[in-house]
Amino acid sequence: MLTDSDYRGNDALQLAASLRNKDFSCVELVSTAISNAEKLNPAINAIVAEGFEQALEQARQFDANPQMLQYSALAGIPFLIKDLTPIRGMSCQRGSRLFQGDVAEQDANIVTAYRQAGLIFLGKTNTPELGLTITTEPQSNGPCHNPWQHEYSTGGSSGGAAAAVSAGIVPAAHATDGGGSIRIPASCCGLVGLKPSRGLTPVQDSLAESWSGMSAHHVVSQSVADSAAFLDVVALKQPMLYPLPAHSTAFTTSIEKPVARLRIALQTNHPFALETDATCRAAVEECGVLLQSLGHHVETIDKPLDYKAPVSAMGKLICLHTYQALKQQLELRNVTLDSANLEHSTRSMAKIGAQMDADSYVAARDTLREAELAMAAFHGQYDVILSPVLSKPPVKLGWLDMNAVDEPEYARRFRAWSGFTALYNGTGQPSISIPFTSNTAGLPIGVMCSAAWGNDSLLLQLASQLEQARPWARLAPVT
């Protein structure tokens, strides 16, 4: 018999182990997840497309065929997919009114990997239009509310995923990160959020669909162990579009190993010389003190390199790929970019992308390659960079508006709240948000650790060490 407190009190690995131990049936497990979704989602608006009946049917198949639980260590776990990513036969609106009514004809590659692992899909999670901003307030589906304080942002673009996990609807949920979109909502909602190294997890079959390698798939989770386990079930064995980082042992095994003494560079200064909120700065400094007490060498730096050129190059590439994502849909709907039902910022970015030529594309890629080499050299001195995830605690809903007519003010607010995360998308490095503290309003604040390309295991080991030294509340209070 599975109680709601048991369900909400265990991570995915623990629930999967209990399922294999026959402590409860798969139907019980999925039914509990659905009950939580029906009870909690109306207040937070995390789930925007439901597949509850299909999920229950799949659960019945697991109960009738227990050998299916051998698909992976996570088989039978209820799961949610971000609504930028197609699931065959399910709505895929991409947070946009332009894509309303679209139904996916086939699974994305990452969804195929999750299916093969035996995960059970409950539905799709809320995201801003095309994942283009760092709060989840699309006009298509309405704002997603932070489970810790409903009037505040979940961050974005994986805000629906983070809200669903933080509220206790599912223990972990699929997320994507093209500039901070796993780490930012993880920080805002008190979760673990690893952006894996470029090439480690499945992407689609074109440069455009992975934003020229800047975007990666993984999860937001309540525990470090779950982040490692979900990485184990999707980590590639053969390279796809990009080189495959070496990973000789399972990630779940690696986090059990002792952490070597690390050289850690502590960065609190905003990359663009803007203000870092005192609470966010203090969280990083306090984490640095804790890491020193755990035996690591911590040294304060200004920043690892000049962010201006690589972040500018990333902006140009994102604009280009935004236009590419819209072009076919505009033709199908027989509308122009000017007349399409798009949010203001999306239209502006797509217009910039439409004007980008081959020389500009190659120059942007070259700039990011230079940054990759510079960061590889930097990591010859330091193993890990410890920094804020965001320069401010979670903001109130409405503060960052993709439909703001004042584009310079929107850009100023975007950069003032962010700035730390995007570099690692451009360079392809792994980077993780780890829950650490909260502000006086009770809103979570994470810290970010980033490492050289391919050092995902190292980040998970360090995160596990911090989780043991300073455990966090895994769920928001039920309100």
Residue pairs with C-beta under 8 A, 6 or more apart in sequence:
1 24
1 28
2 18
2 23
2 24
2 28
2 29
2 32
4 32
4 35
4 36
7 15
7 29
7 32
7 33
7 36
7 168
8 36
8 168
8 475
10 18
10 171
11 171
11 172
11 221
11 222
11 223
11 225
11 226
11 474
12 74
12 77
12 171
12 172
12 221
12 226
12 229
12 230
13 73
13 74
13 223
13 225
13 226
13 229
13 252
15 29
15 77
15 171
16 69
16 73
16 74
16 75
16 76
16 77
18 24
19 25
19 26
19 29
19 69
19 76
19 77
20 69
25 59
25 63
26 59
26 60
26 62
26 63
26 76
26 120
27 56
27 59
27 60
27 63
29 59
29 76
29 77
29 78
30 55
30 56
30 58
30 59
30 78
30 120
30 122
31 56
31 59
33 55
33 78
33 122
33 169
33 170
34 52
34 55
34 56
34 78
34 122
36 167
36 168
36 169
37 47
37 50
37 52
37 122
37 123
37 164
37 169
40 147
40 167
40 168
40 169
40 478
41 47
41 164
41 167
41 169
43 145
43 150
43 479
44 144
44 145
44 146
44 147
44 150
44 163
44 164
44 167
45 126
45 141
45 142
45 143
45 144
45 145
45 160
45 163
46 80
46 125
46 126
46 144
46 154
46 159
46 160
46 161
46 163
46 164
46 167
46 169
47 80
47 122
47 123
47 124
47 125
47 126
47 160
47 164
47 169
48 83
48 93
48 123
48 124
48 125
48 126
48 141
48 160
49 83
49 90
49 91
49 93
49 123
49 124
50 122
50 123
51 87
51 90
51 121
51 122
51 123
52 122
52 123
54 121
55 78
55 120
55 121
55 122
58 120
59 76
59 120
61 68
62 68
62 69
62 75
62 76
62 118
62 120
68 75
68 76
68 118
69 75
69 76
69 118
71 116
71 117
71 118
72 116
72 117
72 118
72 232
72 233
73 229
73 232
73 233
73 252
74 117
74 118
74 119
74 229
74 230
74 233
75 117
75 118
75 119
76 118
76 120
77 118
77 119
77 120
77 170
77 171
77 172
78 119
78 120
78 122
78 170
79 114
79 119
79 120
79 121
79 122
79 170
79 172
79 173
79 174
80 121
80 122
80 123
80 124
80 125
80 160
80 161
80 164
80 169
80 170
80 173
80 174
81 87
81 111
81 114
81 121
81 123
81 124
81 125
81 173
81 174
82 124
82 125
82 127
82 131
82 157
82 158
82 160
82 161
82 173
82 174
82 175
82 176
83 91
83 92
83 93
83 94
83 95
83 124
83 125
83 126
83 127
83 160
84 92
84 94
84 95
84 127
84 130
84 131
84 157
84 176
85 92
85 108
85 110
85 111
85 174
85 176
85 217
86 92
86 104
86 105
86 106
86 107
86 108
86 111
87 104
87 107
87 108
87 111
87 121
87 124
88 104
88 105
88 106
88 107
88 111
89 103
89 104
90 103
90 104
90 121
90 123
90 124
91 101
91 102
91 103
91 104
91 124
92 99
92 102
92 103
92 104
92 124
93 99
93 100
93 102
93 124
93 140
93 141
94 102
94 127
94 129
94 130
94 131
94 325
95 126
95 127
95 128
95 129
95 130
95 131
95 138
95 140
95 141
95 157
96 129
96 130
96 138
96 140
96 341
96 342
96 343
96 346
97 139
97 140
97 341
97 342
98 326
98 329
98 330
98 333
98 335
98 340
98 341
98 342
99 329
100 140
107 115
108 204
109 202
109 203
109 204
109 205
109 240
110 174
110 201
110 202
110 203
110 217
110 234
111 121
112 202
113 201
113 202
113 233
113 234
114 121
114 174
114 233
114 234
117 233
117 234
122 169
122 170
124 160
125 158
125 159
125 160
125 161
125 163
125 164
125 173
125 174
126 136
126 138
126 141
126 144
126 159
126 160
126 163
127 136
127 138
127 156
127 157
127 158
127 159
127 160
128 135
128 136
128 137
128 138
128 156
128 157
128 159
128 402
129 138
129 139
129 140
129 342
129 343
129 346
129 402
130 322
130 325
130 326
130 346
131 156
131 157
131 176
131 178
131 181
132 157
132 318
132 322
132 345
132 346
132 349
132 402
133 156
133 157
133 345
133 400
133 402
133 414
134 155
134 156
134 157
134 179
134 180
134 181
134 184
134 400
134 414
134 417
134 418
135 153
135 154
135 155
135 156
135 159
135 395
135 397
135 399
135 400
136 143
136 144
136 153
136 154
136 155
136 156
136 157
136 158
136 159
136 160
136 163
136 185
137 143
137 144
137 153
137 156
137 397
137 398
137 400
137 401
137 402
138 343
138 402
139 343
139 403
143 153
143 397
144 153
144 154
144 159
144 160
144 163
145 151
145 152
145 154
145 163
145 397
146 152
146 153
146 154
146 163
146 166
146 188
146 189
146 394
146 443
146 476
147 163
147 166
147 167
147 189
147 475
147 476
147 479
148 166
148 189
148 190
148 394
148 438
148 442
148 443
148 444
148 476
148 477
149 394
149 441
149 442
149 443
150 479
151 396
151 397
152 188
152 394
152 395
152 396
152 397
152 441
152 443
153 159
153 188
153 394
153 395
153 396
153 397
153 399
153 400
154 160
154 162
154 163
154 185
154 188
154 189
154 394
155 162
155 184
155 185
155 186
155 187
155 188
155 189
155 390
155 394
156 181
156 184
156 185
157 176
157 178
157 181
157 185
158 173
158 175
158 176
158 177
158 181
158 182
158 185
158 193
158 220
159 185
159 188
160 173
161 173
161 174
161 175
161 185
161 219
161 220
162 173
162 175
162 185
162 186
162 188
162 189
162 191
162 193
162 220
163 185
163 189
164 170
164 173
165 171
165 172
165 173
165 189
165 191
165 220
165 221
165 222
166 189
166 190
166 191
166 475
166 476
167 475
167 476
168 475
168 476
168 478
171 221
171 222
171 226
172 219
172 220
172 221
172 222
172 226
172 227
172 230
173 219
173 220
174 217
174 218
174 219
175 181
175 182
175 185
175 186
175 193
175 217
175 218
175 219
175 220
176 182
176 215
176 216
176 217
176 218
177 183
177 193
177 195
177 215
177 216
177 218
177 425
178 211
178 214
178 215
178 216
178 318
178 425
179 214
179 314
179 318
179 418
179 421
179 422
179 425
180 195
180 389
180 418
180 420
180 421
180 422
180 425
182 193
182 194
182 195
182 216
182 218
182 219
182 220
182 433
183 193
183 195
183 389
183 421
183 431
183 432
183 433
183 446
183 448
184 193
184 389
184 390
184 418
184 421
184 433
185 191
185 193
185 220
186 192
186 193
186 220
186 389
186 433
186 435
186 446
187 193
187 389
187 390
187 433
187 435
187 444
187 445
187 446
187 448
188 390
188 394
188 443
188 444
189 220
189 444
189 476
190 435
190 438
190 444
190 446
190 472
190 473
190 474
190 476
191 220
191 221
191 222
191 433
191 435
192 220
192 221
192 222
192 223
192 224
192 226
192 227
192 432
192 433
192 434
192 435
192 463
193 218
193 220
193 221
193 227
193 432
193 433
193 446
194 218
194 227
194 231
194 430
194 431
194 432
194 433
194 456
194 459
194 460
194 463
195 216
195 218
195 421
195 424
195 425
195 430
195 431
195 432
196 216
196 217
196 218
196 231
196 235
196 430
196 456
197 216
197 245
197 428
197 429
197 430
197 453
197 454
197 455
197 456
198 213
198 216
198 242
198 243
198 428
198 429
198 453
199 213
199 236
199 239
199 240
199 241
199 242
199 243
199 244
199 245
199 428
200 216
200 231
200 235
200 236
200 244
200 245
200 247
200 430
200 454
200 456
201 216
201 217
201 218
201 231
201 234
201 235
201 236
202 217
202 234
202 236
202 240
203 209
203 210
203 215
203 216
203 217
203 240
203 241
203 242
204 210
205 240
205 241
206 241
207 213
207 241
208 321
208 324
208 325
210 216
210 241
211 317
211 318
211 321
211 425
212 317
212 321
212 365
213 241
213 242
213 428
214 314
214 317
214 318
214 425
214 426
214 428
215 425
216 425
217 234
218 227
218 230
218 231
218 234
219 226
219 227
219 230
221 227
221 230
222 474
222 475
223 467
223 474
224 255
224 434
224 460
224 463
224 464
224 467
225 252
225 255
225 464
227 432
227 460
227 463
228 250
228 251
228 252
228 254
228 255
228 460
228 464
229 251
229 252
231 251
231 456
231 460
232 250
232 251
232 252
235 247
235 251
236 244
238 244
242 428
245 453
245 454
245 456
246 454
247 454
247 456
247 457
249 457
251 456
251 457
251 460
254 457
254 460
254 461
255 457
255 460
255 461
255 463
255 464
257 461
259 294
259 461
259 462
259 465
261 295
261 296
261 297
262 291
262 296
262 297
262 383
262 384
262 458
262 462
263 296
263 297
263 299
263 381
263 382
263 383
263 384
264 288
264 291
264 296
264 297
264 298
264 299
264 382
264 383
264 384
264 385
264 386
265 299
265 300
265 301
265 304
265 378
265 381
265 382
265 384
265 385
265 386
266 284
266 285
266 288
266 298
266 299
266 300
266 301
266 386
266 387
267 284
267 300
267 301
267 302
267 303
267 304
267 385
267 386
267 387
267 420
268 276
268 280
268 281
268 284
268 285
268 300
268 387
268 388
269 276
269 302
269 303
270 276
270 391
270 419
270 420
271 303
271 307
271 311
271 419
271 420
271 423
272 307
272 308
272 415
272 419
274 391
274 415
274 416
274 419
275 391
275 416
276 388
276 391
277 391
277 392
277 393
279 393
279 437
279 439
279 445
280 388
280 389
280 390
280 391
280 392
280 393
280 445
281 388
282 437
283 388
283 436
283 437
283 445
283 446
283 447
284 386
284 387
284 388
284 447
286 436
286 437
287 386
287 436
287 447
287 466
288 298
288 300
288 386
289 298
290 466
290 469
290 470
291 298
291 386
291 466
292 298
294 465
294 469
298 386
299 382
301 382
301 385
304 374
304 375
304 378
304 382
304 385
304 423
305 371
305 374
305 375
305 378
305 423
307 419
307 423
309 367
309 370
309 371
310 367
310 368
310 370
310 371
310 423
310 426
310 427
311 422
311 423
311 426
312 367
313 363
313 364
313 365
313 367
313 368
313 426
314 364
314 368
314 422
314 425
314 426
316 352
316 356
316 360
316 361
316 364
317 361
317 364
317 365
317 368
318 349
318 353
319 349
319 350
319 352
319 353
319 356
320 353
320 356
320 361
321 353
322 346
322 349
322 350
322 353
323 349
323 350
323 351
323 352
323 353
323 354
323 356
324 353
326 337
326 340
326 342
326 346
326 350
330 336
330 337
330 340
333 340
335 341
337 347
337 350
337 351
337 354
338 347
340 347
342 350
343 402
343 403
344 402
344 403
344 404
344 405
344 407
345 402
345 403
345 404
345 407
345 410
346 402
348 407
368 426
368 427
371 423
371 426
371 427
372 426
372 427
372 428
372 453
375 423
375 427
375 429
375 452
376 452
376 453
379 451
379 452
383 451
383 452
383 455
383 458
384 449
384 450
384 451
384 458
384 459
384 462
385 448
385 449
385 450
385 451
386 447
386 448
386 449
387 420
387 447
387 448
387 450
388 420
388 447
388 448
389 420
389 421
389 433
389 445
389 446
389 447
389 448
390 417
390 418
390 420
390 421
390 445
391 416
391 417
391 418
391 419
391 420
392 416
392 417
393 439
393 441
393 443
393 445
394 443
394 444
395 417
399 413
400 410
400 413
400 414
400 417
401 410
402 410
404 410
420 448
421 431
421 448
424 430
424 431
424 450
427 453
428 453
429 450
429 451
429 452
429 453
430 450
430 451
430 453
430 454
430 455
430 456
430 459
431 448
431 449
431 450
431 451
431 459
432 448
432 449
432 450
432 459
432 460
432 463
433 446
433 447
433 448
434 446
434 447
434 448
434 449
434 463
434 466
434 467
435 444
435 446
435 472
435 473
436 445
436 446
436 447
436 466
436 470
436 472
437 444
437 445
438 444
438 445
439 445
449 459
449 462
449 463
450 459
451 458
451 459
